[in-house]
Amino acid sequence: MYGSDVKAIQERLKILGFFNSIPNGKFGVETENAIQEYCKANGLYIRKTISIDLQKRMGFNLID
């Protein structure tokens, strides 16, 4: 999985201190680990993917 949406999530995770690499838009192990750490730190269900609910919790304004 890759694209501008993944890059935006990586950038948000980086701002929040969970993603330590340069955002590149490729969903890989580092992104997966950052998501898990974000979930742990925020008392959320630990997951490896980005759900719509998680995107909203991260502050994204989603448009239908």
PDB file of N, CA, C and O in Angstrom:
ATOM      1  N   MET A   1       0.841  -1.168   0.000  1.00  0.00           N
ATOM      2  CA  MET A   1       0.000   0.000   0.000  1.00  0.00           C
ATOM      3  C   MET A   1       0.895   1.242   0.000  1.00  0.00           C
ATOM      4  O   MET A   1       1.871   1.312   0.746  1.00  0.00           O
ATOM      5  N   TYR A   2       0.560   2.197  -0.824  1.00  0.00           N
ATOM      6  CA  TYR A   2       1.329   3.424  -0.870  1.00  0.00           C
ATOM      7  C   TYR A   2       0.461   4.544  -1.451  1.00  0.00           C
ATOM      8  O   TYR A   2      -0.553   4.293  -2.104  1.00  0.00           O
ATOM      9  N   GLY A   3       0.877   5.761  -1.202  1.00  0.00           N
ATOM     10  CA  GLY A   3       0.157   6.889  -1.766  1.00  0.00           C
ATOM     11  C   GLY A   3       0.207   8.108  -0.870  1.00  0.00           C
ATOM     12  O   GLY A   3       0.827   8.095   0.194  1.00  0.00           O
ATOM     13  N   SER A   4      -0.452   9.156  -1.316  1.00  0.00           N
ATOM     14  CA  SER A   4      -0.434  10.419  -0.584  1.00  0.00           C
ATOM     15  C   SER A   4      -1.150  10.320   0.751  1.00  0.00           C
ATOM     16  O   SER A   4      -0.804  11.031   1.695  1.00  0.00           O
ATOM     17  N   ASP A   5      -2.157   9.433   0.842  1.00  0.00           N
ATOM     18  CA  ASP A   5      -2.847   9.263   2.119  1.00  0.00           C
ATOM     19  C   ASP A   5      -1.929   8.623   3.154  1.00  0.00           C
ATOM     20  O   ASP A   5      -1.951   9.007   4.324  1.00  0.00           O
ATOM     21  N   VAL A   6      -1.127   7.657   2.736  1.00  0.00           N
ATOM     22  CA  VAL A   6      -0.160   7.026   3.640  1.00  0.00           C
ATOM     23  C   VAL A   6       0.885   8.056   4.072  1.00  0.00           C
ATOM     24  O   VAL A   6       1.273   8.102   5.239  1.00  0.00           O
ATOM     25  N   LYS A   7       1.330   8.868   3.141  1.00  0.00           N
ATOM     26  CA  LYS A   7       2.322   9.893   3.474  1.00  0.00           C
ATOM     27  C   LYS A   7       1.754  10.890   4.486  1.00  0.00           C
ATOM     28  O   LYS A   7       2.461  11.307   5.404  1.00  0.00           O
ATOM     29  N   ALA A   8       0.503  11.271   4.331  1.00  0.00           N
ATOM     30  CA  ALA A   8      -0.127  12.198   5.272  1.00  0.00           C
ATOM     31  C   ALA A   8      -0.201  11.585   6.669  1.00  0.00           C
ATOM     32  O   ALA A   8       0.013  12.277   7.665  1.00  0.00           O
ATOM     33  N   ILE A   9      -0.500  10.304   6.743  1.00  0.00           N
ATOM     34  CA  ILE A   9      -0.551   9.611   8.038  1.00  0.00           C
ATOM     35  C   ILE A   9       0.845   9.545   8.639  1.00  0.00           C
ATOM     36  O   ILE A   9       1.014   9.777   9.836  1.00  0.00           O
ATOM     37  N   GLN A  10       1.848   9.232   7.824  1.00  0.00           N
ATOM     38  CA  GLN A  10       3.233   9.203   8.311  1.00  0.00           C
ATOM     39  C   GLN A  10       3.653  10.578   8.828  1.00  0.00           C
ATOM     40  O   GLN A  10       4.306  10.683   9.866  1.00  0.00           O
ATOM     41  N   GLU A  11       3.282  11.618   8.107  1.00  0.00           N
ATOM     42  CA  GLU A  11       3.627  12.976   8.542  1.00  0.00           C
ATOM     43  C   GLU A  11       2.979  13.306   9.876  1.00  0.00           C
ATOM     44  O   GLU A  11       3.615  13.909  10.741  1.00  0.00           O
ATOM     45  N   ARG A  12       1.710  12.914  10.055  1.00  0.00           N
ATOM     46  CA  ARG A  12       1.023  13.162  11.319  1.00  0.00           C
ATOM     47  C   ARG A  12       1.683  12.376  12.450  1.00  0.00           C
ATOM     48  O   ARG A  12       1.898  12.903  13.542  1.00  0.00           O
ATOM     49  N   LEU A  13       2.001  11.112  12.177  1.00  0.00           N
ATOM     50  CA  LEU A  13       2.674  10.289  13.187  1.00  0.00           C
ATOM     51  C   LEU A  13       4.043  10.864  13.535  1.00  0.00           C
ATOM     52  O   LEU A  13       4.473  10.782  14.686  1.00  0.00           O
ATOM     53  N   LYS A  14       4.722  11.438  12.568  1.00  0.00           N
ATOM     54  CA  LYS A  14       6.026  12.055  12.814  1.00  0.00           C
ATOM     55  C   LYS A  14       5.866  13.280  13.716  1.00  0.00           C
ATOM     56  O   LYS A  14       6.619  13.446  14.676  1.00  0.00           O
ATOM     57  N   ILE A  15       4.897  14.129  13.413  1.00  0.00           N
ATOM     58  CA  ILE A  15       4.623  15.305  14.242  1.00  0.00           C
ATOM     59  C   ILE A  15       4.303  14.886  15.671  1.00  0.00           C
ATOM     60  O   ILE A  15       4.716  15.543  16.627  1.00  0.00           O
ATOM     61  N   LEU A  16       3.571  13.794  15.810  1.00  0.00           N
ATOM     62  CA  LEU A  16       3.175  13.302  17.128  1.00  0.00           C
ATOM     63  C   LEU A  16       4.295  12.540  17.837  1.00  0.00           C
ATOM     64  O   LEU A  16       4.154  12.173  19.004  1.00  0.00           O
ATOM     65  N   GLY A  17       5.411  12.300  17.133  1.00  0.00           N
ATOM     66  CA  GLY A  17       6.569  11.650  17.740  1.00  0.00           C
ATOM     67  C   GLY A  17       6.602  10.141  17.645  1.00  0.00           C
ATOM     68  O   GLY A  17       7.332   9.495  18.396  1.00  0.00           O
ATOM     69  N   PHE A  18       5.823   9.559  16.732  1.00  0.00           N
ATOM     70  CA  PHE A  18       5.773   8.103  16.625  1.00  0.00           C
ATOM     71  C   PHE A  18       6.446   7.540  15.381  1.00  0.00           C
ATOM     72  O   PHE A  18       6.726   6.342  15.320  1.00  0.00           O
ATOM     73  N   PHE A  19       6.708   8.383  14.394  1.00  0.00           N
ATOM     74  CA  PHE A  19       7.335   7.942  13.151  1.00  0.00           C
ATOM     75  C   PHE A  19       8.670   8.651  13.033  1.00  0.00           C
ATOM     76  O   PHE A  19       8.727   9.880  12.987  1.00  0.00           O
ATOM     77  N   ASN A  20       9.745   7.874  12.983  1.00  0.00           N
ATOM     78  CA  ASN A  20      11.084   8.459  13.042  1.00  0.00           C
ATOM     79  C   ASN A  20      11.792   8.589  11.701  1.00  0.00           C
ATOM     80  O   ASN A  20      12.897   9.126  11.637  1.00  0.00           O
ATOM     81  N   SER A  21      11.177   8.109  10.638  1.00  0.00           N
ATOM     82  CA  SER A  21      11.803   8.181   9.319  1.00  0.00           C
ATOM     83  C   SER A  21      11.240   9.356   8.528  1.00  0.00           C
ATOM     84  O   SER A  21      10.387  10.104   9.008  1.00  0.00           O
ATOM     85  N   ILE A  22      11.732   9.494   7.323  1.00  0.00           N
ATOM     86  CA  ILE A  22      11.199  10.506   6.413  1.00  0.00           C
ATOM     87  C   ILE A  22       9.936   9.932   5.770  1.00  0.00           C
ATOM     88  O   ILE A  22       9.988   8.865   5.160  1.00  0.00           O
ATOM     89  N   PRO A  23       8.807  10.625   5.900  1.00  0.00           N
ATOM     90  CA  PRO A  23       7.579  10.135   5.270  1.00  0.00           C
ATOM     91  C   PRO A  23       7.770   9.961   3.761  1.00  0.00           C
ATOM     92  O   PRO A  23       8.202  10.880   3.065  1.00  0.00           O
ATOM     93  N   ASN A  24       7.439   8.758   3.272  1.00  0.00           N
ATOM     94  CA  ASN A  24       7.650   8.462   1.858  1.00  0.00           C
ATOM     95  C   ASN A  24       6.401   7.923   1.167  1.00  0.00           C
ATOM     96  O   ASN A  24       6.423   7.666  -0.037  1.00  0.00           O
ATOM     97  N   GLY A  25       5.325   7.751   1.911  1.00  0.00           N
ATOM     98  CA  GLY A  25       4.081   7.268   1.314  1.00  0.00           C
ATOM     99  C   GLY A  25       3.992   5.774   1.137  1.00  0.00           C
ATOM    100  O   GLY A  25       3.010   5.276   0.586  1.00  0.00           O
ATOM    101  N   LYS A  26       5.005   5.038   1.596  1.00  0.00           N
ATOM    102  CA  LYS A  26       4.988   3.572   1.483  1.00  0.00           C
ATOM    103  C   LYS A  26       4.652   2.968   2.851  1.00  0.00           C
ATOM    104  O   LYS A  26       5.344   3.218   3.838  1.00  0.00           O
ATOM    105  N   PHE A  27       3.598   2.184   2.892  1.00  0.00           N
ATOM    106  CA  PHE A  27       3.180   1.548   4.131  1.00  0.00           C
ATOM    107  C   PHE A  27       4.033   0.310   4.353  1.00  0.00           C
ATOM    108  O   PHE A  27       3.903  -0.689   3.646  1.00  0.00           O
ATOM    109  N   GLY A  28       4.904   0.395   5.341  1.00  0.00           N
ATOM    110  CA  GLY A  28       5.791  -0.723   5.649  1.00  0.00           C
ATOM    111  C   GLY A  28       5.859  -0.956   7.145  1.00  0.00           C
ATOM    112  O   GLY A  28       5.004  -0.494   7.900  1.00  0.00           O
ATOM    113  N   VAL A  29       6.870  -1.666   7.554  1.00  0.00           N
ATOM    114  CA  VAL A  29       7.036  -2.053   8.960  1.00  0.00           C
ATOM    115  C   VAL A  29       7.136  -0.830   9.869  1.00  0.00           C
ATOM    116  O   VAL A  29       6.548  -0.819  10.951  1.00  0.00           O
ATOM    117  N   GLU A  30       7.867   0.195   9.447  1.00  0.00           N
ATOM    118  CA  GLU A  30       8.010   1.387  10.294  1.00  0.00           C
ATOM    119  C   GLU A  30       6.669   2.076  10.520  1.00  0.00           C
ATOM    120  O   GLU A  30       6.378   2.526  11.629  1.00  0.00           O
ATOM    121  N   THR A  31       5.860   2.158   9.482  1.00  0.00           N
ATOM    122  CA  THR A  31       4.536   2.767   9.619  1.00  0.00           C
ATOM    123  C   THR A  31       3.663   1.910  10.529  1.00  0.00           C
ATOM    124  O   THR A  31       2.957   2.425  11.396  1.00  0.00           O
ATOM    125  N   GLU A  32       3.719   0.628  10.325  1.00  0.00           N
ATOM    126  CA  GLU A  32       2.952  -0.314  11.146  1.00  0.00           C
ATOM    127  C   GLU A  32       3.345  -0.180  12.617  1.00  0.00           C
ATOM    128  O   GLU A  32       2.475  -0.123  13.487  1.00  0.00           O
ATOM    129  N   ASN A  33       4.639  -0.130  12.900  1.00  0.00           N
ATOM    130  CA  ASN A  33       5.114   0.019  14.275  1.00  0.00           C
ATOM    131  C   ASN A  33       4.682   1.350  14.874  1.00  0.00           C
ATOM    132  O   ASN A  33       4.314   1.411  16.048  1.00  0.00           O
ATOM    133  N   ALA A  34       4.723   2.414  14.083  1.00  0.00           N
ATOM    134  CA  ALA A  34       4.319   3.735  14.561  1.00  0.00           C
ATOM    135  C   ALA A  34       2.834   3.744  14.926  1.00  0.00           C
ATOM    136  O   ALA A  34       2.440   4.342  15.927  1.00  0.00           O
ATOM    137  N   ILE A  35       2.017   3.082  14.115  1.00  0.00           N
ATOM    138  CA  ILE A  35       0.583   2.991  14.401  1.00  0.00           C
ATOM    139  C   ILE A  35       0.367   2.254  15.722  1.00  0.00           C
ATOM    140  O   ILE A  35      -0.426   2.688  16.558  1.00  0.00           O
ATOM    141  N   GLN A  36       1.065   1.153  15.903  1.00  0.00           N
ATOM    142  CA  GLN A  36       0.923   0.381  17.134  1.00  0.00           C
ATOM    143  C   GLN A  36       1.344   1.200  18.351  1.00  0.00           C
ATOM    144  O   GLN A  36       0.676   1.161  19.384  1.00  0.00           O
ATOM    145  N   GLU A  37       2.440   1.936  18.238  1.00  0.00           N
ATOM    146  CA  GLU A  37       2.905   2.766  19.354  1.00  0.00           C
ATOM    147  C   GLU A  37       1.917   3.894  19.650  1.00  0.00           C
ATOM    148  O   GLU A  37       1.672   4.220  20.811  1.00  0.00           O
ATOM    149  N   TYR A  38       1.356   4.483  18.604  1.00  0.00           N
ATOM    150  CA  TYR A  38       0.345   5.526  18.789  1.00  0.00           C
ATOM    151  C   TYR A  38      -0.857   4.952  19.547  1.00  0.00           C
ATOM    152  O   TYR A  38      -1.367   5.574  20.479  1.00  0.00           O
ATOM    153  N   CYS A  39      -1.295   3.777  19.141  1.00  0.00           N
ATOM    154  CA  CYS A  39      -2.437   3.139  19.796  1.00  0.00           C
ATOM    155  C   CYS A  39      -2.136   2.840  21.263  1.00  0.00           C
ATOM    156  O   CYS A  39      -2.964   3.114  22.131  1.00  0.00           O
ATOM    157  N   LYS A  40      -0.968   2.287  21.545  1.00  0.00           N
ATOM    158  CA  LYS A  40      -0.580   1.993  22.929  1.00  0.00           C
ATOM    159  C   LYS A  40      -0.579   3.260  23.769  1.00  0.00           C
ATOM    160  O   LYS A  40      -1.116   3.273  24.877  1.00  0.00           O
ATOM    161  N   ALA A  41       0.017   4.317  23.251  1.00  0.00           N
ATOM    162  CA  ALA A  41       0.154   5.567  23.995  1.00  0.00           C
ATOM    163  C   ALA A  41      -1.191   6.242  24.247  1.00  0.00           C
ATOM    164  O   ALA A  41      -1.323   7.036  25.179  1.00  0.00           O
ATOM    165  N   ASN A  42      -2.184   5.932  23.424  1.00  0.00           N
ATOM    166  CA  ASN A  42      -3.484   6.568  23.549  1.00  0.00           C
ATOM    167  C   ASN A  42      -4.571   5.637  24.065  1.00  0.00           C
ATOM    168  O   ASN A  42      -5.757   5.957  23.992  1.00  0.00           O
ATOM    169  N   GLY A  43      -4.165   4.487  24.584  1.00  0.00           N
ATOM    170  CA  GLY A  43      -5.112   3.550  25.177  1.00  0.00           C
ATOM    171  C   GLY A  43      -6.105   2.973  24.182  1.00  0.00           C
ATOM    172  O   GLY A  43      -7.243   2.669  24.538  1.00  0.00           O
ATOM    173  N   LEU A  44      -5.678   2.824  22.943  1.00  0.00           N
ATOM    174  CA  LEU A  44      -6.554   2.309  21.893  1.00  0.00           C
ATOM    175  C   LEU A  44      -6.232   0.851  21.600  1.00  0.00           C
ATOM    176  O   LEU A  44      -5.164   0.351  21.954  1.00  0.00           O
ATOM    177  N   TYR A  45      -7.168   0.183  20.952  1.00  0.00           N
ATOM    178  CA  TYR A  45      -6.962  -1.178  20.478  1.00  0.00           C
ATOM    179  C   TYR A  45      -5.724  -1.191  19.583  1.00  0.00           C
ATOM    180  O   TYR A  45      -5.630  -0.395  18.649  1.00  0.00           O
ATOM    181  N   ILE A  46      -4.778  -2.085  19.856  1.00  0.00           N
ATOM    182  CA  ILE A  46      -3.541  -2.176  19.079  1.00  0.00           C
ATOM    183  C   ILE A  46      -3.865  -2.811  17.727  1.00  0.00           C
ATOM    184  O   ILE A  46      -4.457  -3.888  17.651  1.00  0.00           O
ATOM    185  N   ARG A  47      -3.467  -2.123  16.677  1.00  0.00           N
ATOM    186  CA  ARG A  47      -3.749  -2.600  15.332  1.00  0.00           C
ATOM    187  C   ARG A  47      -2.545  -2.346  14.435  1.00  0.00           C
ATOM    188  O   ARG A  47      -1.605  -1.648  14.815  1.00  0.00           O
ATOM    189  N   LYS A  48      -2.588  -2.916  13.255  1.00  0.00           N
ATOM    190  CA  LYS A  48      -1.498  -2.736  12.297  1.00  0.00           C
ATOM    191  C   LYS A  48      -1.934  -1.907  11.101  1.00  0.00           C
ATOM    192  O   LYS A  48      -1.130  -1.621  10.213  1.00  0.00           O
ATOM    193  N   THR A  49      -3.185  -1.526  11.073  1.00  0.00           N
ATOM    194  CA  THR A  49      -3.720  -0.777   9.944  1.00  0.00           C
ATOM    195  C   THR A  49      -4.358   0.519  10.435  1.00  0.00           C
ATOM    196  O   THR A  49      -4.541   0.724  11.635  1.00  0.00           O
ATOM    197  N   ILE A  50      -4.689   1.377   9.493  1.00  0.00           N
ATOM    198  CA  ILE A  50      -5.327   2.647   9.809  1.00  0.00           C
ATOM    199  C   ILE A  50      -6.801   2.559   9.436  1.00  0.00           C
ATOM    200  O   ILE A  50      -7.151   2.511   8.257  1.00  0.00           O
ATOM    201  N   SER A  51      -7.652   2.540  10.441  1.00  0.00           N
ATOM    202  CA  SER A  51      -9.089   2.544  10.183  1.00  0.00           C
ATOM    203  C   SER A  51      -9.574   3.991  10.070  1.00  0.00           C
ATOM    204  O   SER A  51      -8.842   4.925  10.395  1.00  0.00           O
ATOM    205  N   ILE A  52     -10.780   4.161   9.620  1.00  0.00           N
ATOM    206  CA  ILE A  52     -11.370   5.495   9.535  1.00  0.00           C
ATOM    207  C   ILE A  52     -11.452   6.101  10.928  1.00  0.00           C
ATOM    208  O   ILE A  52     -11.156   7.282  11.110  1.00  0.00           O
ATOM    209  N   ASP A  53     -11.849   5.308  11.906  1.00  0.00           N
ATOM    210  CA  ASP A  53     -11.935   5.794  13.289  1.00  0.00           C
ATOM    211  C   ASP A  53     -10.577   6.277  13.789  1.00  0.00           C
ATOM    212  O   ASP A  53     -10.487   7.320  14.437  1.00  0.00           O
ATOM    213  N   LEU A  54      -9.534   5.531  13.494  1.00  0.00           N
ATOM    214  CA  LEU A  54      -8.196   5.928  13.938  1.00  0.00           C
ATOM    215  C   LEU A  54      -7.757   7.213  13.244  1.00  0.00           C
ATOM    216  O   LEU A  54      -7.134   8.071  13.870  1.00  0.00           O
ATOM    217  N   GLN A  55      -8.071   7.353  11.975  1.00  0.00           N
ATOM    218  CA  GLN A  55      -7.738   8.589  11.261  1.00  0.00           C
ATOM    219  C   GLN A  55      -8.422   9.781  11.907  1.00  0.00           C
ATOM    220  O   GLN A  55      -7.816  10.841  12.064  1.00  0.00           O
ATOM    221  N   LYS A  56      -9.676   9.613  12.278  1.00  0.00           N
ATOM    222  CA  LYS A  56     -10.409  10.694  12.944  1.00  0.00           C
ATOM    223  C   LYS A  56      -9.771  11.024  14.286  1.00  0.00           C
ATOM    224  O   LYS A  56      -9.645  12.197  14.637  1.00  0.00           O
ATOM    225  N   ARG A  57      -9.371  10.013  15.036  1.00  0.00           N
ATOM    226  CA  ARG A  57      -8.722  10.231  16.332  1.00  0.00           C
ATOM    227  C   ARG A  57      -7.386  10.953  16.185  1.00  0.00           C
ATOM    228  O   ARG A  57      -6.957  11.678  17.082  1.00  0.00           O
ATOM    229  N   MET A  58      -6.737  10.746  15.040  1.00  0.00           N
ATOM    230  CA  MET A  58      -5.459  11.400  14.785  1.00  0.00           C
ATOM    231  C   MET A  58      -5.649  12.842  14.308  1.00  0.00           C
ATOM    232  O   MET A  58      -4.676  13.576  14.135  1.00  0.00           O
ATOM    233  N   GLY A  59      -6.902  13.243  14.096  1.00  0.00           N
ATOM    234  CA  GLY A  59      -7.185  14.620  13.724  1.00  0.00           C
ATOM    235  C   GLY A  59      -7.461  14.873  12.259  1.00  0.00           C
ATOM    236  O   GLY A  59      -7.527  16.025  11.830  1.00  0.00           O
ATOM    237  N   PHE A  60      -7.623  13.813  11.485  1.00  0.00           N
ATOM    238  CA  PHE A  60      -7.929  13.988  10.070  1.00  0.00           C
ATOM    239  C   PHE A  60      -9.421  14.282   9.906  1.00  0.00           C
ATOM    240  O   PHE A  60     -10.257  13.656  10.556  1.00  0.00           O
ATOM    241  N   ASN A  61      -9.744  15.222   9.048  1.00  0.00           N
ATOM    242  CA  ASN A  61     -11.126  15.525   8.705  1.00  0.00           C
ATOM    243  C   ASN A  61     -11.438  14.786   7.409  1.00  0.00           C
ATOM    244  O   ASN A  61     -10.985  15.177   6.333  1.00  0.00           O
ATOM    245  N   LEU A  62     -12.212  13.723   7.525  1.00  0.00           N
ATOM    246  CA  LEU A  62     -12.488  12.889   6.367  1.00  0.00           C
ATOM    247  C   LEU A  62     -13.765  13.345   5.672  1.00  0.00           C
ATOM    248  O   LEU A  62     -14.739  13.734   6.317  1.00  0.00           O
ATOM    249  N   ILE A  63     -13.739  13.291   4.375  1.00  0.00           N
ATOM    250  CA  ILE A  63     -14.890  13.674   3.561  1.00  0.00           C
ATOM    251  C   ILE A  63     -15.441  12.403   2.900  1.00  0.00           C
ATOM    252  O   ILE A  63     -14.693  11.613   2.323  1.00  0.00           O
ATOM    253  N   ASP A  64     -16.727  12.230   2.995  1.00  0.00           N
ATOM    254  CA  ASP A  64     -17.361  11.050   2.393  1.00  0.00           C
ATOM    255  C   ASP A  64     -17.282  11.077   0.894  1.00  0.00           C
ATOM    256  O   ASP A  64     -17.767  10.158   0.234  1.00  0.00           O
TER     257      ASP A  64
END
